[in-house]
């Protein structure tokens, strides 16, 4: 199986703590779901933007992993997020990401974050530094 395509792969402590789940994964794309809870709320009573950003970054990172061989490492160094509508506490947010570029040193991905009802919560793009395995 290609790198990053294993849905059963052990995730980071952050993924486990937040309950993030890899919903779908294929070469060049991934979708991650995050249940929301009261502790994720901001002063207005909706999901804090930092959690939405983390979700989008996680989905884009997973999509980038599918574009490279086993043993590579990648880290986001640029993230742009545009908020469209608020995420509601109690709903599951879904981030659907796809790779736009997978070069030798950098990768670029885009993402849509949607609510339970399919409404658009946010859009995002990110750039990743890529460290390919030694040959």
For each residue, the residues with C-beta under 8 A, 3 or more apart:
1: 5 6
2: 5 27 66 69 70
3: 65 66 68 69 70 71 72
4: 9 25 30 62 63 64 65 66 67 68
5: 1 2 25 26 27 66
6: 1 9 25
7: 22 25
8:
9: 4 6 22
10:
11: 14 15 16 20 22
12: 15 16
13: 16 17
14: 11 17 18 20 54 58
15: 11 12 18 20 58
16: 11 12 13 19 20
17: 13 14
18: 14 15 34 51 54
19: 16 34 35
20: 11 14 15 16 32 33 34 55 58
21: 32 33 34
22: 7 9 11 25 30 31 32 62
23: 31 32 33 94
24: 29 30 31
25: 4 5 6 7 22 29 30 31 62 63 66
26: 5 29 30 66
27: 2 5 66 67
28: 63 66 67 98 99 102
29: 24 25 26 63 66 96 97 98 99
30: 4 22 24 25 26 59 62 63 65 66 96 97
31: 22 23 24 25 59 94 95 96 97
32: 20 21 22 23 55 58 59 62 94 95 97
33: 20 21 23 92 93 94 95
34: 18 19 20 21 51 55 92 93 94 95
35: 19 92
36: 40 47 51 87 88 89 90 91 92 93
37: 40 89 90
38: 41 89
39:
40: 36 37 47 48 51 89
41: 38 44 45 46 47 48 89
42: 45 46 47 48 49
43:
44: 41 86
45: 41 42 89
46: 41 42 86 87 88 89
47: 36 40 41 42 51 52 86 87 88 89 93
48: 40 41 42 51 52
49: 42 52 53 81 83
50: 53 54
51: 18 34 36 40 47 48 54 55 87
52: 47 48 49 55 56 81 83 87 93 113 121 122
53: 49 50 56 57 79 81 124
54: 14 18 50 51 57 58
55: 20 32 34 51 52 58 59 93 95 113
56: 52 53 59 60 79 81 95 97 111 113 122 124 126
57: 53 54 60 61 76 79 124 126
58: 14 15 20 32 54 55 61 62 95
59: 30 31 32 55 56 62 63 95 96 97 111
60: 56 57 63 64 76 95 97 109 110 111 124 125 126 128
61: 57 58 64 65 74 76 109 126 128
62: 4 22 25 30 32 58 59 65 66 97
63: 4 25 28 29 30 59 60 66 67 97 98 99 109
64: 4 60 61 67 68 74 99 102 107 109 128 130
65: 3 4 30 61 62 68 72 74
66: 2 3 4 5 25 26 27 28 29 30 62 63 99
67: 4 27 28 63 64 99 102 107
68: 3 4 64 65 72 74 102 107 130 132
69: 2 3 72 132 133
70: 2 3 133
71: 3 132 133
72: 3 65 68 69 130 131 132 133
73: 130 131
74: 61 64 65 68 107 128 129 130 131
75: 128 129
76: 57 60 61 79 126 127 128
77: 127 128 129
78: 126 127
79: 53 56 57 76 124 125 126
80: 124 125 126
81: 49 52 53 56 122 123 124
82: 122 123 124
83: 49 52 86 121 122
84: 120 121 122 123
85: 115 119 120 121
86: 44 46 47 83 121
87: 36 46 47 51 52 91 93 113 115 121
88: 36 46 47 91 115 116
89: 36 37 38 40 41 45 46 47
90: 36 37
91: 36 87 88 115 116
92: 33 34 35 36 116
93: 33 34 36 47 52 55 87 113 114 115 121
94: 23 31 32 33 34 113 114 115
95: 31 32 33 34 55 56 58 59 60 111 112 113 114
96: 29 30 31 59 111 112 113 114
97: 29 30 31 32 56 59 60 62 63 109 110 111
98: 28 29 63 109 110 111
99: 28 29 63 64 66 67 102 107 108 109
100: 108 109 110 125
101: 106 107 108
102: 28 64 67 68 99 107 130
103: 106 107 130
104: 130 132
105: 129 130
106: 101 103 127 128 129 130
107: 64 67 68 74 99 101 102 103 127 128 130
108: 99 100 101 125 126 127 128
109: 60 61 63 64 97 98 99 100 125 126 128
110: 60 97 98 100 123 124 125
111: 56 59 60 95 96 97 98 123 124 125 126
112: 95 96 120 122 123
113: 52 55 56 87 93 94 95 96 120 121 122 123 124
114: 93 94 95 96 118 119 120 121
115: 85 87 88 91 93 94 118 119 121
116: 88 91 92
117:
118: 114 115
119: 85 114 115
120: 84 85 112 113 114 123
121: 52 83 84 85 86 87 93 113 114 115
122: 52 56 81 82 83 84 112 113
123: 81 82 84 110 111 112 113 120
124: 53 56 57 60 79 80 81 82 110 111 113
125: 60 79 80 100 108 109 110 111
126: 56 57 60 61 76 78 79 80 108 109 111
127: 76 77 78 106 107 108
128: 60 61 64 74 75 76 77 106 107 108 109
129: 74 75 77 105 106
130: 64 68 72 73 74 102 103 104 105 106 107
131: 72 73 74
132: 68 69 71 72 104 135
133: 69 70 71 72
134:
135: 132
